[in-house]
Amino acid sequence: MKLSKRNACAIGSVLLPLTMAASGAAQATPPPRAAVPGAAASSLTCATAHGPFRVSGTEVVGAGGKVYIPYGITVPGLANAAYQNYTALDDAKIRATATDWCANTVRLQVGQANLVGTSGSSYSSAFMSAIKAEVSLAESYQLVVVLNAQTETVGNQPAPTHATAAFWKDLAGVYGHDPQVVFDAFNEPRVMTGGACGTAKDWQFWQKGGTYRGTSYLGMQALVTDVRDDGAANLLWVEGPCYAGTLGKAGSHLITGDPLVYAIHHPAGSAPHTSAEWYGDFGFLINKKIAPVVDGEWTNYASSTNSECWADAPTAVPNYLNYLQSHGVGMTGYQLAKGLLIQSGNLDDPTHIYTSGTNKWRCANGLDEGAGNQILNWYKRQNGG
């Protein structure tokens, strides 16, 4: 998601003082993946997933032949230029993802330019150390870790470049054979060649690359090929064009380089939101047995922005979660910040969609309402014992 649109940096800075104490706890020996607070351990033990991962039809299969469906949270601190200000908060969010939210996956948005610069010609050992620290913490909680190349906050590159290839080359050298790490190739490709979203020309540019407003961009196929040439065996997530809001033409623009999953973000459309709409955006890839899919970034919260707030959320959100479940599609929610997935400074205090009273659900800014509670309970049901 566009971090600037959500003002995620400001949200994070507000929450930071509230979580510093929790973040200072010892990291060497995390608690076991036990019960979600308020639930009996015997009835709800959070599950874990383990790689290496491979693709079998429209499923991702991990160690022991177990199907892996991600249920997780996106954590964006490393996407900021001043990432040092967010590491303590990120640590707290990683812990909450594993324990309070009963998730099996955490998705770390990582600033591409923080590691290799905007041209891809530099290297920050300090930033790599910050990446390693967060991955290590997440893996100590037995989470699958998705590393995502993020450029919206730093660099603002709308599509992959040679700097993106350099970014993944450096990360492949560290995590290219880590069975618990997934590579999310590029966050929300957003070149719209004709002004409208999702045209055939957009999809061709997404797949094959080209020059846009004087800058040369890699196609998604070239980027995936580069990652494989770097020796990375990781499961790859590949997001569609137009801020990853649709995969509607992916079937005729397939990327080679398995194991690979197609990722959608925040499918929009107008109310009523229906299964027919979701089928056209991504469900057809499952129904036609083309490829596996993940909702790589999603929530629904009170906002004036269409893709982030569905006017019919009280009915559409549970229907959407049921649709994902019936198709074997997982998600990572965005993010543990006030007004999005949580309604206070507490990382285990989910937002709610209210259907009555003064704050009855509507798409307006500043209500601190959202689908957090429904996502949390869905994770418990799907990822619990």
C-alpha positions as CSV (number, residue, x, y, z in Angstrom):
1,M,0.0,0.0,0.0
2,K,1.1,3.6,-0.5
3,L,2.6,4.5,2.8
4,S,2.4,8.2,2.1
5,K,-1.3,8.0,1.5
6,R,-1.8,6.2,4.8
7,N,0.6,8.5,6.7
8,A,2.1,5.3,8.1
9,C,5.3,7.1,9.2
10,A,3.4,9.5,11.4
11,I,1.3,6.6,12.8
12,G,4.4,4.7,13.7
13,S,5.9,7.6,15.5
14,V,2.8,8.0,17.6
15,L,2.8,4.4,18.7
16,L,6.5,4.1,19.3
17,P,6.6,5.4,22.9
18,L,3.8,3.0,23.8
19,T,5.7,-0.1,22.7
20,M,9.3,0.7,23.6
21,A,9.1,-1.1,26.9
22,A,7.8,-4.3,25.3
23,S,10.4,-4.0,22.6
24,G,13.2,-4.0,25.1
25,A,12.4,-7.5,26.3
26,A,15.0,-10.2,25.8
27,Q,15.0,-11.7,22.3
28,A,17.1,-14.7,22.8
29,T,14.4,-17.1,24.0
30,P,10.9,-16.2,22.8
31,P,7.9,-17.8,24.3
32,P,6.5,-20.9,22.5
33,R,3.8,-20.5,19.9
34,A,1.1,-20.9,22.5
35,A,-2.4,-19.7,23.1
36,V,-3.7,-16.3,22.0
37,P,-4.3,-14.2,25.0
38,G,-7.7,-14.9,26.4
39,A,-8.0,-18.3,24.9
40,A,-7.2,-21.7,26.5
41,A,-3.9,-23.1,25.2
42,S,-5.5,-26.5,24.8
43,S,-8.1,-25.1,22.4
44,L,-6.1,-22.6,20.4
45,T,-2.4,-23.2,19.8
46,C,-1.0,-21.0,17.0
47,A,0.3,-23.1,14.1
48,T,3.6,-22.6,12.3
49,A,4.7,-23.1,8.8
50,H,8.1,-24.4,7.6
51,G,9.9,-24.4,4.3
52,P,11.4,-25.1,1.9
53,F,8.3,-24.2,-0.2
54,R,7.3,-25.4,-3.6
55,V,4.3,-24.9,-5.8
56,S,2.0,-27.8,-6.6
57,G,-0.8,-26.7,-8.9
58,T,-2.5,-23.8,-7.1
59,E,-1.1,-24.7,-3.6
60,V,2.2,-23.9,-1.9
61,V,3.6,-26.9,-0.1
62,G,6.1,-26.7,2.7
63,A,8.1,-29.2,4.8
64,G,6.5,-32.6,5.2
65,G,4.1,-32.0,2.3
66,K,2.0,-29.6,4.4
67,V,0.1,-26.9,2.5
68,Y,1.2,-23.4,3.4
69,I,-1.4,-20.7,3.5
70,P,0.0,-17.4,4.9
71,Y,-1.8,-15.6,7.7
72,G,0.2,-12.6,8.7
73,I,0.8,-8.9,9.3
74,T,2.8,-6.4,7.2
75,V,5.4,-4.5,9.2
76,P,6.7,-1.4,7.4
77,G,9.4,0.2,9.6
78,L,12.4,-0.7,7.4
79,A,10.8,1.1,4.5
80,N,11.5,4.5,6.1
81,A,14.6,6.6,5.5
82,A,14.9,7.0,9.3
83,Y,14.4,3.3,9.8
84,Q,16.4,3.4,13.0
85,N,13.4,5.2,14.7
86,Y,11.1,2.2,13.9
87,T,13.2,-0.8,14.8
88,A,11.9,-1.1,18.4
89,L,8.3,-0.7,17.2
90,D,8.9,-3.3,14.4
91,D,10.2,-5.7,17.0
92,A,7.0,-5.3,19.1
93,K,4.9,-5.8,16.0
94,I,6.7,-8.9,15.1
95,R,6.1,-10.4,18.5
96,A,2.5,-9.4,18.4
97,T,2.1,-11.0,15.0
98,A,3.3,-14.3,16.3
99,T,1.5,-14.2,19.7
100,D,-1.5,-11.8,19.9
101,W,-2.5,-12.3,16.2
102,C,-1.9,-16.0,16.0
103,A,-0.2,-15.6,12.6
104,N,2.3,-17.8,10.8
105,T,3.8,-15.1,8.6
106,V,5.2,-11.6,8.9
107,R,5.9,-9.4,5.8
108,L,8.7,-6.9,6.2
109,Q,8.6,-3.9,3.9
110,V,12.3,-3.1,3.2
111,G,13.5,0.2,1.7
112,Q,15.3,-0.7,-1.5
113,A,17.2,2.5,-1.5
114,N,18.2,2.1,2.1
115,L,20.3,-0.9,1.1
116,V,21.6,-0.1,-2.3
117,G,20.8,3.6,-3.0
118,T,18.5,4.8,-5.8
119,S,21.0,3.8,-8.5
120,G,21.8,0.4,-6.9
121,S,25.5,1.2,-6.8
122,S,26.0,1.6,-3.0
123,Y,25.6,-0.8,-0.1
124,S,24.7,-0.1,3.6
125,S,26.1,-2.7,6.0
126,A,24.2,-1.0,8.8
127,F,20.9,-1.4,7.0
128,M,21.6,-5.0,6.2
129,S,22.3,-5.5,9.9
130,A,18.9,-4.0,10.7
131,I,17.3,-6.4,8.2
132,K,19.1,-9.4,9.7
133,A,18.0,-8.4,13.2
134,E,14.3,-8.3,12.3
135,V,14.5,-11.5,10.3
136,S,16.3,-13.3,13.1
137,L,13.7,-12.1,15.7
138,A,10.8,-13.3,13.4
139,E,12.4,-16.6,12.8
140,S,12.9,-17.1,16.5
141,Y,9.1,-17.0,16.7
142,Q,8.9,-19.6,13.9
143,L,7.3,-17.1,11.5
144,V,7.7,-17.3,7.8
145,V,9.4,-14.0,6.8
146,V,8.4,-12.2,3.6
147,L,10.9,-9.6,2.5
148,N,9.4,-7.0,0.3
149,A,11.2,-4.5,-2.0
150,Q,9.6,-1.1,-1.1
151,T,10.2,2.1,-2.9
152,E,7.2,4.3,-2.1
153,T,8.7,6.1,0.9
154,V,12.3,6.2,-0.2
155,G,13.2,6.5,-3.9
156,N,9.7,6.5,-5.3
157,Q,10.4,4.2,-8.2
158,P,7.1,3.1,-9.8
159,A,8.5,-0.2,-11.2
160,P,11.6,-2.4,-10.8
161,T,15.0,-1.0,-12.0
162,H,18.5,-2.3,-12.0
163,A,18.7,-1.0,-8.4
164,T,15.9,-3.6,-7.6
165,A,18.0,-6.3,-9.1
166,A,21.0,-5.2,-7.1
167,F,18.8,-5.1,-3.9
168,W,17.8,-8.8,-4.5
169,K,21.3,-9.8,-5.4
170,D,22.5,-8.6,-1.9
171,L,19.6,-10.3,-0.1
172,A,20.0,-13.5,-2.1
173,G,23.5,-13.7,-0.9
174,V,22.2,-13.8,2.7
175,Y,18.8,-15.4,2.4
176,G,18.8,-17.2,-1.0
177,H,18.7,-20.6,0.7
178,D,16.8,-19.8,3.9
179,P,13.7,-22.0,3.7
180,Q,11.8,-19.6,6.0
181,V,12.2,-16.5,3.8
182,V,10.0,-15.5,0.9
183,F,10.9,-12.8,-1.5
184,D,8.2,-10.3,-2.5
185,A,9.7,-9.0,-5.7
186,F,8.4,-5.4,-5.8
187,N,5.8,-3.5,-3.8
188,E,2.9,-2.3,-5.9
189,P,4.1,-1.7,-9.4
190,R,2.4,1.4,-10.5
191,V,3.3,2.5,-14.0
192,M,0.0,3.3,-15.8
193,T,1.0,4.0,-19.4
194,G,-2.3,5.3,-20.6
195,G,-3.7,7.0,-17.5
196,A,-6.2,4.3,-16.9
197,C,-5.4,1.3,-14.7
198,G,-4.9,-2.3,-16.0
199,T,-4.8,-1.8,-19.8
200,A,-3.1,-4.3,-22.0
201,K,-0.2,-1.9,-22.5
202,D,0.2,-1.7,-18.7
203,W,0.4,-5.5,-18.4
204,Q,2.9,-5.7,-21.2
205,F,5.0,-3.0,-19.5
206,W,4.7,-4.9,-16.2
207,Q,5.8,-8.2,-17.8
208,K,8.5,-7.0,-20.2
209,G,9.6,-3.5,-19.0
210,G,10.5,-0.5,-21.0
211,T,11.1,3.2,-20.8
212,Y,8.6,5.4,-19.0
213,R,9.0,9.1,-18.7
214,G,12.6,8.9,-19.6
215,T,13.5,6.1,-17.1
216,S,14.3,2.5,-18.1
217,Y,12.5,-0.2,-16.0
218,L,12.8,-3.9,-15.8
219,G,9.9,-6.1,-16.5
220,M,8.8,-8.5,-13.8
221,Q,10.0,-11.4,-15.9
222,A,13.5,-10.0,-16.1
223,L,13.6,-9.3,-12.3
224,V,12.4,-12.8,-11.4
225,T,15.0,-14.2,-13.8
226,D,17.7,-12.1,-12.2
227,V,16.7,-13.4,-8.8
228,R,16.9,-17.0,-9.9
229,D,20.2,-16.3,-11.7
230,D,21.5,-15.1,-8.3
231,G,20.9,-18.6,-7.0
232,A,17.9,-17.8,-4.8
233,A,15.7,-20.8,-4.3
234,N,13.1,-18.9,-2.3
235,L,9.4,-18.8,-2.9
236,L,8.6,-15.6,-4.8
237,W,5.6,-13.4,-4.5
238,V,4.9,-11.4,-7.7
239,E,2.5,-8.4,-7.4
240,G,0.4,-7.2,-10.4
241,P,0.4,-3.7,-11.9
242,C,-1.7,-0.7,-10.8
243,Y,-0.7,-0.8,-7.2
244,A,-1.3,-4.6,-7.3
245,G,-5.0,-4.0,-7.2
246,T,-5.9,-6.6,-9.8
247,L,-4.5,-9.8,-11.4
248,G,-7.2,-9.7,-14.1
249,K,-4.8,-10.2,-17.1
250,A,-2.2,-12.3,-15.3
251,G,-3.3,-15.4,-17.1
252,S,-2.1,-14.0,-20.4
253,H,1.1,-12.5,-18.9
254,L,2.4,-15.3,-16.8
255,I,5.9,-15.1,-15.2
256,T,8.2,-18.1,-15.2
257,G,10.6,-18.9,-12.4
258,D,8.8,-21.2,-9.9
259,P,8.2,-21.5,-7.0
260,L,6.1,-18.4,-7.6
261,V,2.8,-17.0,-6.2
262,Y,0.8,-14.1,-7.6
263,A,-0.1,-11.4,-5.1
264,I,-3.0,-8.9,-5.1
265,H,-3.4,-5.9,-2.8
266,H,-6.6,-4.2,-1.6
267,P,-9.0,-5.2,-4.4
268,A,-11.3,-2.2,-4.8
269,G,-14.4,-2.0,-7.0
270,S,-17.7,-0.5,-6.0
271,A,-20.3,-1.7,-3.6
272,P,-21.7,-4.3,-3.5
273,H,-18.5,-6.3,-3.4
274,T,-19.2,-9.7,-4.7
275,S,-17.6,-13.1,-5.4
276,A,-17.9,-12.3,-9.1
277,E,-15.7,-9.2,-8.6
278,W,-13.1,-11.2,-6.7
279,Y,-13.2,-14.0,-9.3
280,G,-12.3,-11.5,-12.0
281,D,-9.5,-9.9,-9.9
282,F,-7.8,-13.1,-8.8
283,G,-10.1,-16.0,-8.1
284,F,-10.0,-17.2,-11.7
285,L,-6.3,-18.1,-11.2
286,I,-7.4,-20.7,-8.6
287,N,-10.6,-21.8,-10.3
288,K,-8.8,-22.4,-13.7
289,K,-5.9,-24.0,-11.9
290,I,-3.4,-21.5,-13.3
291,A,-1.4,-20.5,-10.2
292,P,-1.5,-19.9,-6.4
293,V,-2.6,-16.5,-5.1
294,V,-2.0,-14.5,-1.9
295,D,-3.6,-11.3,-0.8
296,G,-0.3,-9.8,0.1
297,E,-1.7,-6.7,1.8
298,W,-5.2,-6.0,2.9
299,T,-7.4,-4.4,5.5
300,N,-10.6,-2.5,5.5
301,Y,-10.9,0.6,7.8
302,A,-12.8,3.8,8.0
303,S,-11.3,6.0,5.3
304,S,-12.3,8.2,2.4
305,T,-10.3,6.1,0.0
306,N,-12.2,3.5,-2.0
307,S,-9.7,0.7,-2.0
308,E,-9.2,0.9,1.8
309,C,-12.9,1.3,2.8
310,W,-15.8,-0.7,1.5
311,A,-19.1,1.0,2.2
312,D,-20.7,-2.4,2.5
313,A,-17.9,-3.7,4.8
314,P,-20.3,-5.1,7.5
315,T,-21.4,-7.8,5.1
316,A,-18.7,-7.7,2.4
317,V,-15.7,-8.2,4.8
318,P,-16.9,-11.6,6.2
319,N,-17.9,-12.6,2.7
320,Y,-14.5,-11.7,1.4
321,L,-12.7,-13.7,4.2
322,N,-15.0,-16.7,3.4
323,Y,-14.1,-16.3,-0.3
324,L,-10.4,-16.4,0.5
325,Q,-10.8,-19.4,2.7
326,S,-12.8,-21.3,0.1
327,H,-10.1,-20.7,-2.5
328,G,-7.1,-21.5,-0.2
329,V,-5.9,-17.9,-0.4
330,G,-4.1,-16.4,2.6
331,M,-3.2,-12.7,3.4
332,T,-1.1,-10.4,5.3
333,G,-3.0,-7.6,7.0
334,Y,-1.8,-4.0,6.9
335,Q,-0.8,-2.9,9.6
336,L,-0.7,-2.8,13.4
337,A,-1.3,1.0,13.5
338,K,-4.0,3.0,15.1
339,G,-7.1,3.3,13.0
340,L,-6.0,0.5,10.6
341,L,-5.9,-2.9,12.4
342,I,-5.8,-1.6,15.9
343,Q,-7.8,1.1,17.6
344,S,-5.4,2.2,20.3
345,G,-1.7,2.0,21.2
346,N,-2.1,-1.6,22.2
347,L,-1.0,-4.0,19.5
348,D,-3.6,-6.6,20.6
349,D,-6.5,-4.1,20.5
350,P,-8.1,-4.7,17.1
351,T,-10.4,-2.3,15.3
352,H,-14.1,-3.1,14.9
353,I,-16.8,-2.4,12.3
354,Y,-19.7,-1.0,14.2
355,T,-23.2,-1.4,12.7
356,S,-25.1,0.7,15.1
357,G,-24.7,3.7,17.4
358,T,-23.0,7.1,16.9
359,N,-20.0,5.7,15.1
360,K,-22.0,3.4,12.8
361,W,-19.7,2.2,9.9
362,R,-19.1,4.7,7.1
363,C,-16.2,5.5,4.8
364,A,-14.9,8.6,6.6
365,N,-11.5,9.5,8.0
366,G,-10.6,9.4,11.6
367,L,-13.1,7.0,13.1
368,D,-10.5,4.3,14.3
369,E,-12.8,1.6,13.0
370,G,-11.9,-1.3,10.8
371,A,-11.8,-5.0,10.1
372,G,-9.0,-5.8,12.6
373,N,-11.2,-7.9,14.9
374,Q,-12.6,-9.9,12.0
375,I,-9.1,-10.5,10.6
376,L,-7.8,-11.5,14.1
377,N,-10.6,-14.0,14.6
378,W,-10.2,-15.3,11.1
379,Y,-6.5,-15.9,11.8
380,K,-7.4,-17.7,15.0
381,R,-9.8,-20.0,13.2
382,Q,-7.6,-20.7,10.2
383,N,-4.2,-20.8,11.8
384,G,-5.1,-22.1,15.3
385,G,-5.2,-25.6,16.6
